[in-house]
Amino acid sequence: MRLSPPTLPEPTVHPLSPYSQPETATLRWSYLAFALSLGFALFISYVRPPLSGYFTTDEQFIADSGVFMLYGATPRCLDWPGIPMVLVFYVLAIGQCGLNLLAAATSGPLTAVDAFGIVDKTVYTYLTDRVPLLVAGRTVQLLLVFGLLFWCIQLIYKSQVALLPRVMRFPLVVLLCLSFDVLAGAPVVRPEGLAYALFAVASLLVLVGNFREGSWRLPVIVLGVMALMISQRLLFVFTFPFLLGGLLLQMGFSLRRAVGTLALLLLCTLLAMPFLFTDSFVVLKAFLGGMLQKVNGAPQPTYFNWTYIRDSVLGTPTVWQAALIVIGSVAFWRFYPKRGVAALLLGNLLFLTVTIFHASKIYHTHTLPIRCLTLFPLLYGLYWLYRATNRIWVMYGLLAIYVMANAYEGWDMVRASFISNPMWDVVTYLKTLPDSKRVLIDPIFDNVAPRSQKTLARELSNIQDMTLTQVKYKRQLGGKVEGDVPIAMVATLSEDERLAVLQRQVLARYTPAGRFPDSFVYTDYPGFVNYFIDKASAMADFDKGQYDYLVTYEALPNRQPVRIFWTEAYWPAFFLYQSPALARQ
């Protein structure tokens, strides 16, 4: 027999407080918070969109992966893995190809060769200007993210008072909809915005869902959302101690239910991540290899990565929330009626904090699961202050400070997209040079610089050169491989090469002759990409006149640049140098 959780008593509410009025009053305020969040996302996505050509490397990898699924290529981004958005771009690419086929069919009959040629030309158009498809993908992601957040509001207001007192509902909506991760993550096609929204749904279902004894309807929904969440951002698998453990406790733990739940989770995961069937080793390599590199990528003198903590945590306008999280963790343990679930959430939060801040290489996106798990301690921290003071304005005041701090930090991150990046001015200039010019370019231009037919042919040959590829794999594996790398390992490590080959084959087929300079990418780490050349030797050859121009963000000593590309202090300047030997002619 299952016992109902005890009803949590609420403090006395002032007659003028919104909580003294019907539930519909706070629901309206919740919809207003939702509308503010959506309005901000729409503003920076469409009313004042990022400048033409703006997109992040992550966006490009996800979009490219979706488009080139048309060619049967394994997605490039399986280490996050972003599969829902990859499939969105795949569908968008199919739709664009379909529209182009219909347009061509109105002019006359099409053969099979003609139809496949239209697919090629559609992809070529995308490679020369990725922005239209990226904007379409951003639109779909906005719909998905805010659709899930709207679902969260419904879950919050339909929850049992014993599990979520009414006084906590509007603050929880504000915490969910006006957090940094919504304000900075949703408008761009990164894995984070959608993963955040999926976690919000899954965690609310676990914490405040109405689990009926013997019914599998709600558990199946939770497991499906969890599978989509990790398929969008694989790092969220580390929130499973709370989500999966909490689900089992809410269902009423038994060995039979545990086995059935794990089997259903495996099934949902396989359905949400089809590449586990087709590219098991690729997914394993991408995730585990990436994790090992980030955790042990460089030696550090202390257990925690204090460089990241000092620069990216302590220096932010939201650092004060740490104190509220500590208070809220105690309050969550004290007031949430199901101690087992509370222990799982708090233990999971502690585990992730200790392990992630130990990693030698941390990006802001790696801490997203931690920030997601802190939403409920933050909520209970506000609730504890309310109960301690019996003043609703205390909770509201701190909630307003939370919103302003997160809005400021979110705006500080997205405002960079409104500043003209001189990189695109460099790309525009390079397009004016003829194919007779040989140009050395920084790796930052690798995915955006125009390429001549000569460049494409050379890079295509280098990418397909198995001798260079074997050397690269041995270098990546620390030189610990004797003889040739096994074929199975080559197949596992080759999704980058396959995508690069397909892209260059399409570009080489349709790039006009005589267009664009012959570009060479130099780097300090030439062994990780077959067509990269060593920076030191490239600079020496540049001085000898083997290249006509050099594009770099490093100001060379005792050299006068031909041109400086610069807009605002946020972005580095790029310098265009002419070969000394060429200048003397």
Sequence and secondary structure as in RCSB ss.txt:
>XXXX:A:sequence
MRLSPPTLPEPTVHPLSPYSQPETATLRWSYLAFALSLGFALFISYVRPPLSGYFTTDEQFIADSGVFMLYGATP
RCLDWPGIPMVLVFYVLAIGQCGLNLLAAATSGPLTAVDAFGIVDKTVYTYLTDRVPLLVAGRTVQLLLVFGLLF
WCIQLIYKSQVALLPRVMRFPLVVLLCLSFDVLAGAPVVRPEGLAYALFAVASLLVLVGNFREGSWRLPVIVLGV
MALMISQRLLFVFTFPFLLGGLLLQMGFSLRRAVGTLALLLLCTLLAMPFLFTDSFVVLKAFLGGMLQKVNGAPQ
PTYFNWTYIRDSVLGTPTVWQAALIVIGSVAFWRFYPKRGVAALLLGNLLFLTVTIFHASKIYHTHTLPIRCLTL
FPLLYGLYWLYRATNRIWVMYGLLAIYVMANAYEGWDMVRASFISNPMWDVVTYLKTLPDSKRVLIDPIFDNVAP
RSQKTLARELSNIQDMTLTQVKYKRQLGGKVEGDVPIAMVATLSEDERLAVLQRQVLARYTPAGRFPDSFVYTDY
PGFVNYFIDKASAMADFDKGQYDYLVTYEALPNRQPVRIFWTEAYWPAFFLYQSPALARQ
>XXXX:A:secstr
              TTSGGGS HHHHHHHHHHHHHHHHHHHHIIIIIS   TT   HHHHHHHHHHHGGGGT   
TTTTSB HHHHHHHHHHHHHHHHHHHHHHHTTS   HHHHHHHHHHHHHHHHH  HHHHHHHHHHHHHHHHHHHH
HHHHHHHTS TTTS GGGHHHHHHHHHTSHHHHHHTTSS HHHHHHHHHHHHHHHHHH    TT  HHHHHHHHH
HHHHHHHBGGGGGGHHHHHHHHHHHH   HHHHHHHHHHHHHHHHHH THHHH HHHHHHHHHHHHHHHHSSS  
SSSS HHHIIIIITTSTTTTHHHHHHHHHHHHHHHSS HHHHHHHHHHHHHHHHHHTT SS  GGGGHHHHHHTH
HHHHHHHHHHHHHH  HHHHHHHHHHHHHHHHHHHHHHHGGGGS  HHHHHHHHHTTSBTT EEEE GGGTTTS 
  HHHHHHHHHHHT HHHHHHHHHHHTTT   SS  HHHHHHT HHHHHHHHHHHHHHHHS TTBS EEEEEES 
GGGSTT EEHHHHHHHHHTTSSSEEEESS  TT   SEEE   TTS  EEEEE HHHHT 
